[in-house]
Amino acid sequence: MRTVYLDNNATTMVAREVLEEMLPFFHDYYGNPSSMHSFGGQVGRKLTEARQKVASLIGADPEEIIFTSCGTESDNTAIMSALANNPGKNHIITSRVEHPAVKVLCEHLAQKGYRVTALSVDTEGKLDMDEYEASLTPDTAIVSIMWANNETGVIFPVEEAARLARERGICFHTDAVQAVGKIPIDMKSNTIDMLSLSGHKLHAPKGVGVLYIRKGTRFSPFLIGGHQEKGRRGGTENVPGIIALGKACELAAANMGKENTHVRALRDRLETELLNAIPQSRVNGTRNERLPNTTNISFEFIEGESILLLMDQYGICASSGSACTSGSLQPSHVLRAMGVPYTMSHGSVRFSLSVYNTDEDIDLVVKELPPIIEKLRVLSPYWATTQGACATA
Ligand code: PLP
């Protein structure tokens, strides 16, 4: 059975060119980039090249790039560094829809005594900028707001938010894990102090990430150890992963146009055809300020998990907006923050595309999903109630 992979916000396929670029660094060029000998030195030079490629994708200076193990480490490092450098300040601003890499850390810090403001979003998932501006205080140590939401694809005005923070001398971090490679980013034209990205979201392997730190930003390392990354992140570098990320960033730059044309067109067709074919379905998140690859669709009165299981039988991979917590199916914190009604949020599915998707992929989903929804609704006691029939189960 063919796999139709529409779960690229969860992780992406390592691109063939990326795999080819990284493979020699497992077996042939395995030297330690910090070694004095030329066998290691040649690897060090390749790391320099990879750093330049990553920097170039986001309009940064190579010295502003620190390699980490993942997006989560980058997010944790940024926030903990800002707190360490502002010992007199006790306030953190974030949003209610962050990825757990930021959200759960902020909850942990709240338990430790920090005051955390989690900004609301409206029904379209958009940030309340008035609430944001009003919450900036002299006591604020850091603002951490994501560039694009992983569940809905909604893009936040982080450059404007960073400008307002900078005016008040407040450090601004953005989790750009879902944005990098999908929309243009130019760190030379904004005042964001720190930015996180993750390799496995842009066709590099899992286990490599980046923290961008603007020149002049005070920084305290999270991983303390060796002198790697100029003493800003201890630990021998994940050489194959970093080489891969460099290549993936080069590819992402070349494919940026395609994200906006090919990927956007496929996503829009998928969305339009599903909404037309399936009654009581709707898109979660604003249609305008949104990543070109993501759509989050709710199908009322059924469970997202059942939809995923039935789609799986046709080789279709997507994600649901609920998380199974302690035996009960809770709608995602993102959809709850947006006030999506209970009957809608439970039946939400996230489709996230990549440049490798084709029209045939969309054809299959558009053909198979409407009967799946119909079948599940017949079994749903809630659906039966709305149709005027008696619920028997
Ligand atoms: N931030 C966002 C917005 C994400 O979507 C993810 C992963 O899904 C992460 C952070 C965590 O990245 P990683 O899996 O590299 O730790």
Residues whose N, C-alpha, C, O or C-beta is under 5 A from the ligand:
A	BS01	PLP	N9 A10 C70 G71 T72 H99 A101 A148 N150 D175 V177 Q178 S198
